[in-house]
Amino acid sequence: MAEVIIASDADAAGERAADEIAQLLRTKPDAVLGVATGSTPLTTWRALAARGLDLSRMQGFALDEYVGIEPGHPQSYRTVIDREVVATLGLERGQIHVPDPHGPLQSAADDYERAIVESGGVDLQILGIGSTGHLAFNEPGSSLASLTRVTMLAERTRRDNARFFDSIDDVPAHAITQGIGTILRARRLILLAFGEGKADAVAGAVEGPLTSSLPGSAIQLHPRVTVIVDEAAASRLARADYYRAAHENRPY
Ligand code: F6R
């Protein structure tokens, strides 16, 4: 069963996730970090930056990248990663890899999958979850064994992400994304989710049946998962009191 931590807010959750990353990097300075884009991990990157660790030997792999927007577009995940992760943590740009969506797509996806394997594999993967239940851009229906490939975004995801663009019509329809099978190969997963809009996806991922209809439920197949959520995202967890008791090490 996943360890579930119900934090007071996104800042406290970010501190907690940063603790785990910092502990990993202290024991393994050349660790490979799996990097989610989007709003959810922002408090984690800020909290990690505040630790002042030497991050010069780590490398990271982004989960995904939009297809169909020009290089340097402010919402391309390469640009977002440069702004939110590379700049915040004081890294060299080349330390964080992002799929290349500007050439032949399936060979870019295959190259990316291979690069992850050749790096020695992801030690710790930071994940967000979509309101559709997606992990990376593996929308409902994605094979739980899928590898890095081109996928189509669900309409709800495009609506959710329209906040970053001028209109929903500007949100790309496709992405190169790590597959669920790729994500499950990481040695450890930390799934973060905040806000009421994620409550159903979190409940489905943690407590629902294992199903490709809710790709986040694939975390149930992983032996080492920590789910860190705020109260609103935890609000539909049937066993919330149990998780709180387990986390505080008191009987339930
Ligand atoms: C981002 C990604 C997505 C997001 C998810 C949540 O690289 O792969 O799965 O983690 O859409 O997005 P936010 O954090 O913006 O709510």
Residues whose N, C-alpha, C, O or C-beta is under 5 A from the ligand:
A	BS01	F6R	V35 A36 T37 G38 S39 T40 L63 D64 L127 G128 I129 G130 H134 L135 A136 F137
